[in-house]
């Protein structure tokens, strides 16, 4: 495998460069595949439904164990 010449290697610096940081952010955001509005709405609805169902189940189980504890004690 041939080595890259020094001209092809990226220049490295030991310090932090804010300009390079912002440029890197822009490059990475261009790679992001953003969801459509329809997909966001449907997935948000699914999350809210699951949270509501989970909260309801926890409420019912807690109520049952509270009732059972009152019966025992």
C-alpha positions as CSV (number, residue, x, y, z in Angstrom):
1,X,0.0,0.0,0.0
2,X,1.5,3.3,-1.0
3,X,2.0,6.0,1.6
4,X,0.3,9.3,1.1
5,X,2.6,12.2,0.3
6,X,2.9,15.0,2.8
7,X,0.9,17.2,0.5
8,X,-2.2,14.9,0.8
9,X,-2.2,14.7,4.6
10,X,-4.4,17.1,6.4
11,X,-2.6,19.8,8.4
12,X,-2.9,19.0,12.2
13,X,-2.7,21.6,14.9
14,X,-2.4,21.1,18.6
15,X,-4.8,23.9,19.5
16,X,-8.5,24.4,19.3
17,X,-9.8,26.3,16.3
18,X,-13.3,27.7,16.6
19,X,-13.6,28.1,12.8
20,X,-12.7,24.5,12.2
21,X,-15.2,23.4,14.8
22,X,-18.0,25.3,13.2
23,X,-17.0,24.0,9.8
24,X,-17.0,20.5,11.1
25,X,-20.5,21.0,12.6
26,X,-21.8,22.2,9.2
27,X,-20.3,19.2,7.4
28,X,-21.8,16.8,9.8
29,X,-25.3,18.4,9.7
30,X,-25.2,18.1,5.9
31,X,-25.0,14.3,6.4
32,X,-28.0,14.1,8.6
33,X,-31.2,12.6,7.1
34,X,-34.0,14.6,8.6
35,X,-37.4,13.0,9.0
36,X,-40.5,14.3,7.3
37,X,-43.3,16.1,9.2
38,X,-45.6,13.1,8.8
39,X,-43.0,10.8,10.3
40,X,-42.3,13.1,13.3
41,X,-46.1,13.4,14.0
42,X,-46.7,9.6,13.8
43,X,-43.6,8.7,15.9
44,X,-44.5,11.4,18.5
45,X,-48.0,10.1,18.8
46,X,-46.7,6.6,19.3
47,X,-44.4,7.8,22.1
48,X,-47.2,9.7,23.8
49,X,-49.5,6.6,23.6
50,X,-46.8,4.3,25.0
51,X,-46.1,6.8,27.9
52,X,-49.8,7.0,28.7
53,X,-50.2,3.2,28.6
54,X,-47.2,2.7,30.8
55,X,-48.3,5.3,33.3
56,X,-51.8,3.7,33.4
57,X,-50.3,0.3,34.0
58,X,-48.0,1.6,36.8
59,X,-50.9,3.4,38.4
60,X,-53.1,0.2,38.3
61,X,-50.3,-2.0,39.7
62,X,-49.5,0.5,42.4
63,X,-53.2,0.7,43.4
64,X,-53.4,-3.1,43.5
65,X,-50.4,-3.4,45.8
66,X,-51.7,-0.6,48.0
67,X,-55.0,-2.3,48.3
68,X,-53.3,-5.7,49.0
69,X,-51.0,-4.1,51.7
70,X,-54.1,-2.6,53.4
71,X,-55.7,-6.1,53.4
72,X,-52.6,-7.7,54.9
73,X,-51.8,-5.0,57.5
